[in-house]
Amino acid sequence: MNKVRAYFRESYHELVHKVSWPTWQELQSSTMVVLIATVVITAIVWGMDALSHLMLTQYYKIIG
């Protein structure tokens, strides 16, 4: 039981005293980067899906 208690004590000490937490401004900036990247990647995947759907529809019309 002492090992478990020591683990939590050391974990708390590391999180409070050793970890460098971002400022509110840095957090907002990073969040915006992630949101913009998510929208861009989603648009790219959607475009690829729409293009492949269009191409396959045309292909099946030709051979069908």
C-alpha positions as YAML, in Angstrom:
chain: A
units: angstrom
residues:
- id: 1
  name: MET
  ca: [0.00, 0.00, 0.00]
- id: 2
  name: ASN
  ca: [2.95, 2.33, 0.63]
- id: 3
  name: LYS
  ca: [4.06, 1.91, -2.99]
- id: 4
  name: VAL
  ca: [0.66, 3.04, -4.24]
- id: 5
  name: ARG
  ca: [0.65, 6.04, -1.93]
- id: 6
  name: ALA
  ca: [4.20, 6.94, -2.99]
- id: 7
  name: TYR
  ca: [3.24, 6.64, -6.65]
- id: 8
  name: PHE
  ca: [0.36, 9.10, -6.28]
- id: 9
  name: ARG
  ca: [2.45, 11.48, -4.18]
- id: 10
  name: GLU
  ca: [5.24, 11.49, -6.78]
- id: 11
  name: SER
  ca: [2.78, 11.84, -9.65]
- id: 12
  name: TYR
  ca: [1.14, 14.83, -7.97]
- id: 13
  name: HIS
  ca: [4.52, 16.43, -7.29]
- id: 14
  name: GLU
  ca: [5.57, 15.98, -10.92]
- id: 15
  name: LEU
  ca: [2.31, 17.41, -12.29]
- id: 16
  name: VAL
  ca: [2.40, 20.42, -9.98]
- id: 17
  name: HIS
  ca: [6.09, 21.29, -9.93]
- id: 18
  name: LYS
  ca: [7.79, 19.81, -13.00]
- id: 19
  name: VAL
  ca: [5.26, 20.00, -15.83]
- id: 20
  name: SER
  ca: [5.26, 23.16, -17.92]
- id: 21
  name: TRP
  ca: [1.59, 23.96, -18.48]
- id: 22
  name: PRO
  ca: [0.63, 26.22, -21.41]
- id: 23
  name: THR
  ca: [-0.79, 29.67, -20.81]
- id: 24
  name: TRP
  ca: [-4.39, 30.43, -21.70]
- id: 25
  name: GLN
  ca: [-3.23, 32.27, -24.85]
- id: 26
  name: GLU
  ca: [-1.04, 29.34, -25.95]
- id: 27
  name: LEU
  ca: [-3.91, 26.93, -25.34]
- id: 28
  name: GLN
  ca: [-6.30, 29.01, -27.45]
- id: 29
  name: SER
  ca: [-3.74, 29.31, -30.23]
- id: 30
  name: SER
  ca: [-3.07, 25.56, -30.29]
- id: 31
  name: THR
  ca: [-6.80, 24.85, -30.27]
- id: 32
  name: MET
  ca: [-7.33, 27.09, -33.30]
- id: 33
  name: VAL
  ca: [-4.53, 25.32, -35.17]
- id: 34
  name: VAL
  ca: [-6.13, 21.94, -34.44]
- id: 35
  name: LEU
  ca: [-9.60, 23.15, -35.47]
- id: 36
  name: ILE
  ca: [-8.35, 24.64, -38.74]
- id: 37
  name: ALA
  ca: [-6.33, 21.52, -39.55]
- id: 38
  name: THR
  ca: [-9.38, 19.36, -38.80]
- id: 39
  name: VAL
  ca: [-11.58, 21.41, -41.15]
- id: 40
  name: VAL
  ca: [-8.97, 21.35, -43.93]
- id: 41
  name: ILE
  ca: [-8.37, 17.60, -43.66]
- id: 42
  name: THR
  ca: [-12.12, 16.95, -43.50]
- id: 43
  name: ALA
  ca: [-12.62, 19.02, -46.66]
- id: 44
  name: ILE
  ca: [-9.86, 17.11, -48.45]
- id: 45
  name: VAL
  ca: [-11.31, 13.72, -47.49]
- id: 46
  name: TRP
  ca: [-14.81, 14.86, -48.45]
- id: 47
  name: GLY
  ca: [-13.51, 16.07, -51.82]
- id: 48
  name: MET
  ca: [-11.71, 12.80, -52.48]
- id: 49
  name: ASP
  ca: [-14.85, 10.86, -51.55]
- id: 50
  name: ALA
  ca: [-17.06, 12.98, -53.80]
- id: 51
  name: LEU
  ca: [-14.61, 12.70, -56.70]
- id: 52
  name: SER
  ca: [-14.31, 8.92, -56.36]
- id: 53
  name: HIS
  ca: [-18.11, 8.63, -56.15]
- id: 54
  name: LEU
  ca: [-18.47, 10.69, -59.32]
- id: 55
  name: MET
  ca: [-15.81, 8.70, -61.16]
- id: 56
  name: LEU
  ca: [-17.26, 5.35, -60.14]
- id: 57
  name: THR
  ca: [-20.78, 6.43, -61.06]
- id: 58
  name: GLN
  ca: [-19.58, 7.44, -64.51]
- id: 59
  name: TYR
  ca: [-17.60, 4.23, -64.88]
- id: 60
  name: TYR
  ca: [-20.59, 2.05, -63.99]
- id: 61
  name: LYS
  ca: [-22.78, 3.99, -66.44]
- id: 62
  name: ILE
  ca: [-20.26, 3.28, -69.22]
- id: 63
  name: ILE
  ca: [-19.90, -0.44, -68.52]
- id: 64
  name: GLY
  ca: [-23.43, -1.00, -67.28]
...
